[in-house]
Amino acid sequence: MKLSILTPAFNEAANLPALYERLVETMRAIGGEWEWVVVDDHSRDETFTVIEALALRDARVRGFRLARNSGSHVAIMCGLHQADGDAAVMIAADLQDPPETLATMVGRWRQGAQVVWATRRSQSGDRSHQRFAALYYWVMRHVVGMKEMPARGADFFLIDRVVLEAFRRFHERNVSVLALITWLGFRQEYVEYDKQPRKAGQSGWTLSRKIKLVVDSITSFSDFPIRLCTYAGLALIAGSLVLLALSIALLPEIGGGVLFLLFLIVGLAGLQLVAVGVVGEYVWRGLDESRRRPPYLIEAVAGQAEHAKLP
């Protein structure tokens, strides 16, 4: 059986050689055929030059450079489209996910698991990032309703060929790859690992990308925000009628009615803007999907790949 290891990379020139060496040692211990698919998310450093050098050195390395910076989830999607193995593993380029965990994950796969999540037992790094991740996974589990999603997160995973082929049937642009794989179902198991500090460089996971991931994850799998706006609107209208009655009946002599009326106008206007914004997110995503634009374009290819597989 062949294992495809895929890695999204953005400005990771300093980390890729070290990751390659550890993957070689890990796969030597595991045994079997394997390949490494690295997707350069249009890095500004020498990431693709490093990938080309590794591909010349080892025929098992293949690289793809995206024509524009599209985000890690689009890069992961590209890697899953290019994978040729009987199973595919997603591992980050920054060495925070130890490659040695692959042995346990592959073992679970060989025992029949179709999706194996490497969940974080502990992690180091930016506290604000940890808090954001904890909030994101709480929302996905308790608001969106994906109870199967690991509570502490899982960016490191293995999927069987059957799951990979099912994933390729979906052509959504604005979606969390991890949430989609969770939603697909199949036999899912979990292994724990300790997330390590970043080896070198800085993360490209900016606040704007984090916010977009949250919005994409919720709007792709739940209509809860629309229903919440409806319920909030009804509650606010009912409350405004009560306040209006009190302001007219109790405080006419000091102008309280005017203040309460102004409060109601501003409050209702704010609610309308929020509701329009939420609905607009869904409408925009429908428009974006209807255009049928490819989620990514490949600028260059490294290694023994004559052409890239398109989405």
PAZAPA-4460 file (N, C-alpha, C; in steps of 0.05 Angstrom, whole numbers, plus 32768, in hexadecimal, padded with zeros to 4 digits):
% residues 311
    n_x    n_y    n_z   ca_x   ca_y   ca_z    c_x    c_y    c_z   seq   type   mol
   8011   7FE8   8000   8000   8000   8000   8011   8019   8000     1      M     A
   8008   802E   7FF2   8017   8046   7FF0   800A   805C   8000     2      K     A
   801B   806B   800E   8012   8081   801F   801B   809B   8013     3      L     A
   8007   80AD   800F   800D   80C9   8005   800D   80DC   801D     4      S     A
   8024   80E9   8021   8026   80FD   8036   8025   8118   8029     5      I     A
   8013   8129   8031   8010   8143   8025   8015   8159   8039     6      L     A
   8022   816E   8030   8029   8184   8042   8024   819F   8034     7      T     A
   8012   81B0   803F   8010   81CB   8035   8027   81DC   8040     8      P     A
   8032   81EE   8030   8049   81FD   8039   8047   821A   8030     9      A     A
   804B   822C   8042   804C   8249   803C   8063   8255   804B    10      F     A
   8078   825D   803D   8090   8268   8048   809D   8254   805C    11      N     A
   80A0   823B   8053   80AB   8226   8064   80C5   821B   805A    12      E     A
   80D5   822B   804C   80EE   8222   8040   8101   8217   8056    13      A     A
   8100   8223   806E   8113   821A   8083   810A   8200   8090    14      A     A
   80F1   81F9   808E   80E7   81E1   809C   80E5   81C8   808B    15      N     A
   80E2   81CB   8071   80DD   81B4   805F   80F4   81A0   805F    16      L     A
   810D   81A8   805E   8122   8193   805E   8122   8182   8077    17      P     A
   811E   818F   808F   811D   8180   80A8   8105   816D   80A8    18      A     A
   80EE   8176   809E   80D6   8165   809E   80DB   814E   808B    19      L     A
   80E8   8152   8074   80EE   813D   8062   80FF   8127   806F    20      Y     A
   8114   812F   807D   8125   811B   808A   8116   810A   809F    21      E     A
   8104   8117   80AE   80F5   8109   80C2   80E0   80F6   80B5    22      R     A
   80D5   80FF   809F   80C2   80EE   8090   80D0   80D5   8085    23      L     A
   80E8   80D9   807B   80F7   80C2   8070   80FC   80AE   8086    24      V     A
   8105   80B7   809D   810B   80A5   80B3   80F1   8097   80BD    25      E     A
   80DC   80A6   80BF   80C2   809B   80C9   80B8   8086   80B5    26      T     A
   80B8   808C   809B   80AE   8079   8088   80C0   8061   8084    27      M     A
   80DA   8064   8089   80EB   804D   8089   80E3   8039   809F    28      R     A
   80DB   8043   80B6   80D3   8032   80CC   80B7   8026   80C6    29      A     A
   80A5   8035   80BA   808B   802B   80B4   808B   8017   809E    30      I     A
   809B   801D   8089   809C   800B   8072   8086   8011   805D    31      G     A
   808A   8007   8045   8076   800B   8030   807D   8022   801E    32      G     A
   806F   8024   8008   8073   8039   7FF4   8066   8053   7FFE    33      E     A
   8072   806A   7FF8   8067   8084   8000   8070   809A   7FED    34      W     A
   8062   80B0   7FEF   8069   80C8   7FE0   8064   80E0   7FF2    35      E     A
   8072   80F6   7FEB   806D   810F   7FFA   8065   8124   7FE6    36      W     A
   804D   812F   7FE9   8041   8143   7FD8   8041   815E   7FE8    37      V     A
   8051   8171   7FDE   8053   818B   7FEC   8046   81A0   7FDA    38      V     A
   8034   81AF   7FE6   8026   81C4   7FD7   802F   81DF   7FE2    39      V     A
   803D   81EE   7FD1   8047   8209   7FD8   8031   821D   7FD3    40      D     A
   8027   8229   7FE8   8011   823C   7FE6   801B   8258   7FDE    41      D     A
   8029   8258   7FC7   8034   8271   7FBC   8045   8280   7FD1    42      H     A
   8059   8272   7FDB   806A   827E   7FF0   807B   8295   7FE5    43      S     A
   8083   82A6   7FF7   8094   82BD   7FF0   80B2   82B7   7FF3    44      R     A
   80B8   82A0   7FFF   80D4   8299   8003   80DC   8283   7FEF    45      D     A
   80F1   8273   7FF5   80FB   825F   7FE3   80EE   8244   7FE7    46      E     A
   80D6   8243   7FF0   80C9   822A   7FF6   80C8   8217   7FDE    47      T     A
   80C0   8222   7FC7   80BD   8210   7FAF   80D9   8208   7FA5    48      F     A
   80ED   8219   7FA8   8108   8211   7FA0   8112   81F9   7FB1    49      T     A
   810B   81FA   7FCB   8112   81E3   7FDD   8103   81CA   7FD4    50      V     A
   80EA   81CD   7FCD   80DA   81B6   7FC4   80E6   81AA   7FAB    51      I     A
   80EE   81BB   7F98   80FA   81B1   7F7F   8114   81A2   7F85    52      E     A
   8124   81AD   7F98   813D   819F   7F9F   8138   8184   7FAB    53      A     A
   8124   8182   7FBD   811D   8169   7FC9   8112   8155   7FB5    54      L     A
   8103   815F   7FA1   80F7   814E   7F8C   810D   8143   7F7A    55      A     A
   8122   8152   7F75   8139   8148   7F65   8148   8133   7F75    56      L     A
   8149   8136   7F8F   8158   8124   7FA0   8149   810A   7FA5    57      R     A
   812E   810C   7FA6   811E   80F5   7FAD   8105   80F4   7F9B    58      D     A
   8102   80DF   7F8B   80EB   80DD   7F78   80D0   80DB   7F86    59      A     A
   80D1   80D5   7FA0   80B7   80D3   7FAF   80AC   80EE   7FB6    60      R     A
   80BB   8104   7FB1   80B2   811F   7FB8   80A6   812C   7F9F    61      V     A
   808D   8136   7FA2   8081   8145   7F8C   8078   8160   7F98    62      R     A
   807B   8175   7F88   8073   8190   7F92   8061   819E   7F7E    63      G     A
   804F   81AF   7F89   803D   81BF   7F7A   803C   81DB   7F85    64      F     A
   8040   81EF   7F74   803F   820A   7F7D   8025   8217   7F73    65      R     A
   8015   8222   7F85   7FFC   822F   7F7E   8002   824A   7F72    66      L     A
   7FF1   8252   7F5F   7FF5   826B   7F50   7FF0   8284   7F61    67      A     A
   7FE2   8280   7F78   7FDD   8297   7F8A   7FDA   828B   7FA6    68      R     A
   7FDE   829C   7FBA   7FDB   8293   7FD6   7FBD   8290   7FDC    69      N     A
   7FB5   8277   7FE2   7F99   8270   7FE5   7F92   8266   8001    70      S     A
   7FA5   8263   8013   7F9F   8259   802D   7FA5   823B   8030    71      G     A
   7FA9   8233   8049   7FB2   8218   804E   7F9D   8203   8047    72      S     A
   7F84   8209   804A   7F6F   81F5   8044   7F6D   81F0   8026    73      H     A
   7F71   8205   8016   7F72   8201   7FF8   7F8B   81F1   7FF1    74      V     A
   7FA1   81F6   7FFE   7FB9   81E7   7FF9   7FB6   81C9   8001    75      A     A
   7FA8   81C4   8017   7FA3   81A9   801F   7F91   819B   800A    76      I     A
   7F7C   81AA   8001   7F6B   819F   7FEC   7F7A   8198   7FD3    77      M     A
   7F8D   81A9   7FCB   7F9E   81A3   7FB4   7FAE   818A   7FB8    78      C     A
   7FBA   8187   7FD0   7FCA   816F   7FD6   7FB9   8156   7FD5    79      G     A
   7FA0   8157   7FE0   7F8F   8140   7FDF   7F87   8138   7FC3    80      L     A
   7F85   814C   7FB1   7F7F   8146   7F95   7F97   8139   7F87    81      H     A
   7FAF   813F   7F90   7FC7   8134   7F82   7FCF   8119   7F8E    82      Q     A
   7FC6   8111   7FA5   7FCF   80F9   7FB3   7FC8   80E0   7FA3    83      A     A
   7FDB   80CE   7FA0   7FD7   80B5   7F91   7FD6   809C   7FA3    84      D     A
   7FDA   80A0   7FBD   7FDD   8089   7FCF   7FC3   807C   7FD7    85      G     A
   7FC5   8065   7FE5   7FAE   8057   7FF0   7FA3   8065   8008    86      D     A
   7FB3   8077   8013   7FAA   8088   8029   7FBA   80A2   8027    87      A     A
   7FAF   80B7   8032   7FBC   80D1   8031   7FBE   80DD   804D    88      A     A
   7FD5   80E8   8053   7FDA   80F5   806E   7FE0   8112   806A    89      V     A
   7FD3   8123   8079   7FD9   8140   8079   7FEA   8146   8092    90      M     A
   8002   8152   808D   8014   8159   80A2   801F   8175   809D    91      I     A
   8020   8186   80B1   8029   81A2   80AD   8047   81A3   80A8    92      A     A
   8050   81B9   809C   806C   81BB   8095   807D   81C6   80AC    93      A     A
   8071   81D1   80C1   8080   81DF   80D6   808A   81CD   80EC    94      D     A
   8087   81B2   80E9   8091   819E   80FC   8083   819F   8117    95      L     A
   806C   81AC   8118   805C   81AB   8130   804E   8190   8133    96      Q     A
   8049   8183   811D   803D   8169   811D   8054   8154   8119    97      D     A
   805C   8145   812D   8073   8133   812B   806D   811C   8117    98      P     A
   807E   8119   8102   807A   8104   80EF   8079   80E8   80FB    99      P     A
   8086   80E4   8112   8087   80CA   811F   806C   80C0   8127   100      E     A
   8058   80D2   8129   803D   80CA   8130   8030   80BA   8119   101      T     A
   803C   80BC   8101   8032   80AD   80EA   8030   808F   80EF   102      L     A
   8043   8084   80FE   8044   8068   8102   802A   805E   810F   103      A     A
   8021   806D   8124   8008   8065   8131   7FF0   806A   811F   104      T     A
   7FF0   807F   8110   7FD9   8085   80FE   7FD7   8070   80E8   105      M     A
   7FED   8069   80DC   7FED   8054   80C7   7FE4   8039   80D3   106      V     A
   7FEC   8034   80EC   7FE4   801B   80F9   7FC6   801A   80FC   107      G     A
   7FB9   8030   8104   7F9C   8031   8107   7F8F   802E   80EC   108      R     A
   7F9A   803A   80D7   7F8F   8037   80BC   7F90   801A   80B3   109      W     A
   7FA6   800D   80B7   7FA9   7FF1   80AF   7F96   7FDF   80BE   110      R     A
   7F8D   7FE8   80D6   7F7A   7FD9   80E6   7F5D   7FDE   80DE   111      Q     A
   7F59   7FF0   80CB   7F3E   7FF5   80C0   7F33   8011   80C2   112      G     A
   7F40   8023   80D0   7F37   803E   80D2   7F39   804C   80B7   113      A     A
   7F25   805B   80B0   7F25   8069   8096   7F2E   8087   8099   114      Q     A
   7F2A   8092   80B0   7F34   80AD   80B7   7F41   80AB   80D2   115      V     A
   7F5A   80B4   80D4   7F68   80B4   80ED   7F71   80D1   80F3   116      V     A
   7F66   80DC   8108   7F6D   80F7   8111   7F82   80F6   8126   117      W     A
   7F97   8105   8123   7FAB   8108   8138   7FA3   8121   8148   118      A     A
   7F99   811C   8160   7F8E   8131   8171   7FA3   813B   8185   119      T     A
   7FA1   8154   818C   7FB6   8161   819D   7FB2   815A   81BA   120      R     A
   7FC6   814C   81C5   7FC5   8147   81E2   7FCE   8160   81F1   121      R     A
   7FE2   816E   81E6   7FEB   8187   81F1   7FF8   8196   81DA   122      S     A
   7FFB   81B0   81DD   8008   81C0   81C8   8015   81D8   81D4   123      Q     A
   8029   81E1   81C6   8038   81FA   81CE   8033   820F   81B9   124      S     A
   803A   8228   81BF   8037   823D   81AC   8027   8254   81B6   125      G     A
   801D   8264   81A4   800F   827D   81AA   7FF5   8276   81B9   126      D     A
   7FF2   8283   81D1   7FDA   827E   81E1   7FC1   8288   81D2   127      R     A
   7FC2   829E   81C4   7FAB   82A8   81B6   7FA2   8295   81A0   128      S     A
   7FB5   8288   8193   7FAF   8274   817F   7FA1   825C   818B   129      H     A
   7FAB   8254   81A3   7F9E   823D   81B1   7F82   8243   81B9   130      Q     A
   7F7D   825C   81C3   7F62   8263   81CB   7F50   8265   81B3   131      R     A
   7F5A   826F   819D   7F49   8271   8185   7F42   8255   817B   132      F     A
   7F56   8242   817B   7F51   8227   8172   7F3C   8219   8184   133      A     A
   7F3F   821E   819F   7F2C   8212   81B1   7F0F   821C   81AC   134      A     A
   7F0D   8236   81A7   7EF2   8242   81A1   7EE8   8236   8187   135      L     A
   7EF9   8234   8173   7EF0   822A   8158   7EE5   820E   815B   136      Y     A
   7EF4   81FC   8168   7EEB   81E1   816B   7ED2   81DE   817C   137      Y     A
   7ECF   81F0   8190   7EB6   81F0   81A0   7E9F   81F7   818F   138      W     A
   7EA2   820C   817E   7E8C   8214   816C   7E85   81FD   8159   139      V     A
   7E99   81F0   814D   7E94   81DB   813A   7E86   81C3   8147   140      M     A
   7E8C   81BE   8160   7E80   81A7   816E   7E64   81AD   8179   141      R     A
   7E60   81C5   8184   7E48   81CB   8192   7E34   81DD   8183   142      H     A
   7E3E   81ED   8170   7E2C   81FE   8161   7E26   81F1   8146   143      V     A
   7E3B   81EA   8137   7E37   81DD   811D   7E2D   81C1   8120   144      V     A
   7E34   81B3   8136   7E2A   8199   813C   7E3C   8182   8134   145      G     A
   7E56   8187   812E   7E68   8172   8127   7E75   8166   8140   146      M     A
   7E66   8155   814D   7E70   8149   8167   7E88   8138   8163   147      K     A
   7E8D   812D   814B   7EA3   811C   8146   7EBE   812B   8144   148      E     A
   7EBD   8145   8140   7ED6   8155   813E   7EE4   8156   8159   149      M     A
   7EFE   8150   8159   7F0D   814F   8172   7F0C   816A   8181   150      P     A
   7F07   8168   819B   7F03   8181   81AB   7F1C   8192   81AB   151      A     A
   7F34   8186   81AA   7F4D   8196   81AB   7F59   819A   818F   152      R     A
   7F4B   8192   817B   7F54   8198   8160   7F65   8181   8154   153      G     A
   7F65   8180   8139   7F75   816C   812B   7F7B   8176   810F   154      A     A
   7F92   8182   810B   7F9B   818B   80F1   7FAA   8175   80E2   155      D     A
   7FB1   8160   80F0   7FC3   814A   80E7   7FB1   8132   80E4   156      F     A
   7FAE   8127   80CB   7F9B   8111   80C7   7FA4   80FE   80B1   157      F     A
   7F98   80E7   80B1   7F9B   80D3   809C   7F80   80CA   8092   158      L     A
   7F7D   80C9   8078   7F63   80BF   806C   7F69   80A9   8058   159      I     A
   7F57   8095   8058   7F58   807F   8046   7F51   8087   8029   160      D     A
   7F58   8077   8016   7F53   807D   7FFA   7F35   8080   7FF5   161      R     A
   7F24   8071   8002   7F07   8074   7FFF   7EFE   8090   8008   162      V     A
   7F08   8099   801E   7F02   80B4   8027   7F0D   80C9   8014   163      V     A
   7F25   80C5   800A   7F31   80D7   7FF7   7F20   80DA   7FDE   164      L     A
   7F16   80C4   7FD3   7F05   80C5   7FBB   7EEB   80D3   7FC2   165      E     A
   7EE0   80CF   7FD9   7EC7   80DD   7FE1   7ECC   80FB   7FE3   166      A     A
   7EE3   8102   7FEF   7EEA   811F   7FF2   7EEC   812C   7FD7   167      F     A
   7EF7   811F   7FC3   7EFB   812A   7FA9   7EE0   812F   7F9A   168      R     A
   7ECB   8125   7FA4   7EB1   8129   7F97   7EA5   8145   7F9F   169      R     A
   7EB1   8151   7FB3   7EA7   816C   7FBC   7EB9   8181   7FB0   170      F     A
   7EAC   8196   7FA5   7EBB   81AB   7F97   7EB5   81C6   7FA3   171      H     A
   7EB0   81C6   7FBD   7EAA   81E0   7FCB   7EC4   81F0   7FCE   172      E     A
   7EC2   820A   7FCB   7ED9   821C   7FCE   7EDD   8225   7FEA   173      R     A
   7EC8   822E   7FF7   7ECA   823A   8012   7EC1   8225   8026   174      N     A
   7ED4   8215   802E   7ECE   81FF   8041   7EE7   81F8   8050   175      V     A
   7EE3   81EF   8069   7EF9   81E4   8079   7EFD   81C7   8071   176      S     A
   7F15   81C0   8068   7F1B   81A5   805F   7F17   8192   8077   177      V     A
   7F20   819A   808F   7F1E   8188   80A6   7F00   8184   80AE   178      L     A
   7EF0   8199   80AC   7ED4   8196   80B2   7EC6   8184   809E   179      A     A
   7ECD   8187   8084   7EC1   8177   806F   7EC8   8159   8073   180      L     A
   7EE1   8153   807A   7EE8   8137   807E   7ED9   812C   8096   181      I     A
   7ED6   813C   80AB   7EC6   8133   80C2   7EA9   812E   80BA   182      T     A
   7E9E   813F   80AA   7E82   813D   80A2   7E7E   8124   8090   183      W     A
   7E92   811C   8081   7E90   8105   806F   7E88   80EC   807E   184      L     A
   7E91   80E9   8096   7E8C   80D1   80A6   7EA2   80BD   80A4   185      G     A
   7E9B   80A4   809C   7EAE   808D   809B   7EB7   8086   80B7   186      F     A
   7EC8   8072   80B9   7ED2   8068   80D3   7EE9   807A   80DC   187      R     A
   7EE4   808A   80F1   7EF8   809D   80FA   7F03   8095   8115   188      Q     A
   7F1D   8097   8118   7F2B   8091   8131   7F3E   80A7   8138   189      E     A
   7F48   80A7   8151   7F59   80BD   815A   7F72   80B2   8168   190      Y     A
   7F88   80C0   8164   7FA0   80BA   8173   7FAA   80D5   817E   191      V     A
   7FB7   80D5   8195   7FC0   80EE   81A1   7FDD   80F2   819D   192      E     A
   7FE5   810C   819C   8001   8113   819A   8005   812F   81A7   193      Y     A
   801E   8135   81AC   8025   814F   81B8   802E   8162   81A1   194      D     A
   801F   8177   819D   8027   818B   8189   8040   8199   8191   195      K     A
   8053   819B   817E   806D   81A6   8184   806F   81C4   817C   196      Q     A
   8083   81D2   8187   8087   81EE   817E   8090   81EF   8161   197      P     A
   8089   8205   8154   8092   8209   8138   80B0   8209   8137   198      R     A
   80BB   81FA   8122   80D8   81F7   8120   80E5   8211   8117   199      K     A
   80DA   821E   8102   80E6   8237   80F7   80D0   8246   80E9   200      A     A
   80D5   8260   80E5   80C3   8271   80D6   80AA   8279   80E6   201      G     A
   8098   8286   80D9   807F   8290   80E5   8067   8285   80D7   202      Q     A
   8052   8281   80E6   803A   8276   80DB   802C   828A   80C9   203      S     A
   8021   8281   80B2   8011   8292   80A0   7FF4   8292   80A7   204      G     A
   7FED   8286   80BF   7FD1   8283   80C7   7FC9   829D   80D5   205      W     A
   7FC1   82B1   80C5   7FBA   82CB   80CF   7F9E   82CC   80DB   206      T     A
   7F98   82E2   80E9   7F7E   82E5   80F5   7F68   82E5   80E0   207      L     A
   7F6D   82F2   80C9   7F58   82F3   80B4   7F53   82D7   80A9   208      S     A
   7F67   82C6   80A7   7F63   82AB   809D   7F54   829A   80B2   209      R     A
   7F5A   829F   80CB   7F4C   8291   80E0   7F2E   8298   80E0   210      K     A
   7F28   82B2   80DD   7F0C   82BA   80DD   7EFE   82AE   80C4   211      I     A
   7F0B   82AE   80AE   7EFF   82A3   8095   7EF9   8285   8099   212      K     A
   7F0C   8277   80A7   7F08   825A   80AC   7EEF   8256   80BD   213      L     A
   7EEB   8267   80D1   7ED3   8264   80E2   7EBA   8268   80D2   214      V     A
   7EBA   827E   80C2   7EA2   8284   80B2   7E9D   826E   809E   215      V     A
   7EB2   8265   8090   7EAE   824F   807C   7EA4   8236   8089   216      D     A
   7EAF   822F   80A1   7EA7   8216   80AE   7E8A   8217   80B7   217      S     A
   7E81   822E   80C1   7E65   822F   80CB   7E52   8230   80B3   218      I     A
   7E57   8242   809F   7E44   8245   8089   7E44   822D   8077   219      T     A
   7E59   821C   8077   7E59   8205   8065   7E49   81EE   8071   220      S     A
   7E45   81ED   808B   7E39   81D6   8097   7E21   81DC   80A9   221      F     A
   7E19   81F5   80AC   7E04   81FB   80BE   7DF5   8214   80B5   222      S     A
   7DDA   8214   80BA   7DCA   822C   80B6   7DC4   823A   80D1   223      D     A
   7DD4   8233   80E5   7DCF   823E   8100   7DD0   825D   8101   224      F     A
   7DE3   826A   80F3   7DE4   8287   80F5   7DCA   8294   80EA   225      P     A
   7DBF   8289   80D5   7DA6   8294   80CA   7D8F   8291   80DE   226      I     A
   7D8D   8279   80EA   7D78   8274   80FD   7D7C   8285   8116   227      R     A
   7D95   8289   811E   7D9B   829A   8135   7D92   82B7   8130   228      L     A
   7D97   82C1   8118   7D8E   82DC   8112   7D6F   82DE   8113   229      C     A
   7D62   82C9   8109   7D45   82C9   810A   7D3A   82CA   8127   230      T     A
   7D46   82B9   8138   7D3D   82B8   8154   7D44   82D2   8162   231      Y     A
   7D5B   82DD   815D   7D63   82F6   816A   7D51   830D   8161   232      A     A
   7D4A   830D   8147   7D39   8321   813D   7D1E   8321   814A   233      G     A
   7D12   8309   814D   7CF8   8307   815A   7CF9   830F   8177   234      L     A
   7D0F   8307   8185   7D12   830F   81A1   7D15   832D   81A4   235      A     A
   7D25   8339   8192   7D2A   8355   8194   7D10   8365   818E   236      L     A
   7D01   835C   817A   7CE8   836A   8174   7CD5   8369   818C   237      I     A
   7CD3   8351   8198   7CC2   834E   81B0   7CCB   8360   81C6   238      A     A
   7CE5   8361   81CB   7CF0   8372   81E0   7CEC   838F   81DA   239      G     A
   7CEF   8397   81C1   7CEB   83B3   81B9   7CCF   83BC   81BE   240      S     A
   7CBB   83AB   81BA   7CA0   83B3   81BF   7C9B   83B8   81DD   241      L     A
   7CA7   83A7   81ED   7CA5   83AB   820A   7CB2   83C5   8213   242      V     A
   7CCA   83CA   8209   7CD9   83E3   8210   7CCA   83FB   8206   243      L     A
   7CBE   83F9   81EE   7CB0   8410   81E4   7C97   8416   81F5   244      L     A
   7C8A   8401   81FD   7C72   8406   820F   7C7A   8412   8229   245      A     A
   7C90   8409   8235   7C99   8414   824F   7CA2   8431   824C   246      L     A
   7CB0   8437   8236   7CB9   8452   8232   7CA2   8466   822E   247      S     A
   7C8D   845D   8221   7C76   846F   821D   7C66   8471   8237   248      I     A
   7C63   845B   8246   7C52   845C   825D   7C5F   8468   8276   249      A     A
   7C7A   8464   8279   7C86   846B   8292   7C98   8484   8291   250      L     A
   7CA3   848A   827B   7CB7   849F   827B   7CB2   84B5   8265   251      L     A
   7C9A   84BD   8261   7C95   84D1   824C   7CA0   84EC   8253   252      P     A
   7C9F   84F2   826E   7CA6   850E   8276   7CC4   8514   8275   253      E     A
   7CD6   84FF   8273   7CF3   8505   8273   7CFF   84FD   8258   254      I     A
   7CEE   84F8   8244   7CF9   84F1   822A   7D03   84D4   8228   255      G     A
   7CFC   84C4   823B   7D05   84A8   823A   7CFB   8499   8222   256      G     A
   7CE3   84A0   8219   7CD8   8493   8202   7CE9   8498   81E9   257      G     A
   7CF3   84B0   81E6   7D04   84B6   81CF   7D1E   84A6   81D0   258      V     A
   7D29   84A4   81E8   7D42   8495   81EA   7D3E   8478   81E4   259      L     A
   7D28   846D   81EF   7D23   8451   81EA   7D1D   844C   81CD   260      F     A
   7D0F   845E   81C0   7D09   845B   81A4   7D22   845C   8193   261      L     A
   7D34   846F   819B   7D4E   8470   818D   7D5E   8456   8190   262      L     A
   7D5E   844C   81A9   7D6C   8433   81AE   7D60   841C   819D   263      F     A
   7D46   841B   819B   7D39   8406   818B   7D41   8409   816D   264      L     A
   7D41   8421   8163   7D48   8425   8147   7D64   841C   8141   265      I     A
   7D77   8425   8153   7D93   841D   814F   7D96   83FF   8152   266      V     A
   7D89   83F3   8166   7D8B   83D6   816A   7D80   83C6   8153   267      G     A
   7D69   83CE   8149   7D5E   83BF   8132   7D6F   83C3   8119   268      L     A
   7D7A   83DB   8115   7D8B   83DF   80FE   7DA4   83CD   8100   269      A     A
   7DAF   83CB   8118   7DC6   83BA   811C   7DC0   839D   8116   270      G     A
   7DA9   8394   8120   7DA0   8378   811C   7D9D   8373   80FE   271      L     A
   7D91   8386   80F0   7D8D   8382   80D3   7DA7   8380   80C4   272      Q     A
   7DBA   8390   80CC   7DD4   838F   80BF   7DE2   8374   80C4   273      L     A
   7DE1   836B   80DD   7DED   8351   80E3   7DDF   833A   80D3   274      V     A
   7DC5   833B   80D2   7DB6   8327   80C4   7DBC   8327   80A6   275      A     A
   7DBD   833F   809A   7DC4   8342   807E   7DE1   8337   8079   276      V     A
   7DF3   833D   808C   7E0E   8333   8089   7E10   8315   8089   277      G     A
   7E01   8308   809C   7E00   82EB   809D   7DF5   82DF   8084   278      V     A
   7DDE   82E9   807B   7DD2   82DF   8063   7DE5   82E4   804B   279      V     A
   7DF2   82FB   804B   7E05   8301   8036   7E1B   82ED   8034   280      G     A
   7E25   82E3   804B   7E3A   82CF   804A   7E30   82B6   803B   281      E     A
   7E18   82AD   8040   7E0D   8296   8032   7E09   829C   8015   282      Y     A
   7DFE   82B3   800F   7DF9   82BA   7FF2   7E14   82BC   7FE3   283      V     A
   7E28   82C8   7FF0   7E42   82CB   7FE3   7E4E   82AF   7FDD   284      W     A
   7E4B   829D   7FF0   7E56   8282   7FEC   7E47   8274   7FD5   285      R     A
   7E2D   8278   7FD4   7E1E   826C   7FBE   7E27   8277   7FA3   286      G     A
   7E2C   8292   7FA2   7E36   829E   7F8A   7E51   8294   7F83   287      L     A
   7E63   8292   7F97   7E7E   8289   7F93   7E7E   826C   7F87   288      D     A
   7E6D   825B   7F92   7E6C   823F   7F88   7E60   823E   7F6C   289      E     A
   7E4D   8250   7F66   7E40   824F   7F4B   7E53   8257   7F35   290      S     A
   7E68   8266   7F3C   7E7B   826F   7F27   7E8B   8257   7F1D   291      R     A
   7E8E   8242   7F2D   7E9D   822A   7F26   7EBB   8230   7F20   292      R     A
   7EC6   8244   7F2D   7EE2   824A   7F2A   7EF2   8234   7F38   293      R     A
   7F09   822B   7F2E   7F19   8217   7F3C   7F23   8223   7F56   294      P     A
   7F24   8214   7F6C   7F2E   821E   7F85   7F4B   8226   7F85   295      P     A
   7F5A   821B   7F72   7F77   8222   7F71   7F81   821E   7F54   296      Y     A
   7F97   822B   7F4E   7FA5   8227   7F34   7FC2   8220   7F3B   297      L     A
   7FCE   820E   7F2C   7FE9   8205   7F31   7FFC   8213   7F1E   298      I     A
   8010   8220   7F2A   8023   8230   7F1A   803B   821F   7F10   299      E     A
   8044   820D   7F21   805C   81FD   7F1A   805A   81E2   7F29   300      A     A
   8068   81CE   7F1D   8068   81B3   7F27   8085   81AA   7F2A   301      V     A
   808B   819C   7F40   80A6   8192   7F45   80A4   8173   7F49   302      A     A
   80B8   8165   7F3F   80B8   8148   7F43   80AD   8139   7F2B   303      G     A
   80A8   8120   7F2F   80A0   810E   7F19   8082   810F   7F14   304      Q     A
   8077   8127   7F11   805B   812B   7F0A   805A   813B   7EF0   305      A     A
   8051   812D   7EDB   8050   813A   7EC1   803B   8150   7EC0   306      E     A
   8026   814D   7ECF   8011   8161   7ED0   8003   815F   7EEB   307      H     A
   7FF6   8175   7EF3   7FE7   8175   7F0C   7FCA   816D   7F07   308      A     A
   7FBF   815F   7F1A   7FA3   8158   7F19   7F92   8171   7F21   309      K     A
   7F7F   8178   7F11   7F70   8190   7F17   7F57   8189   7F27   310      L     A
   7F4C   819B   7F37   7F34   8195   7F47   7F1B   8192   7F36   311      P     A
***
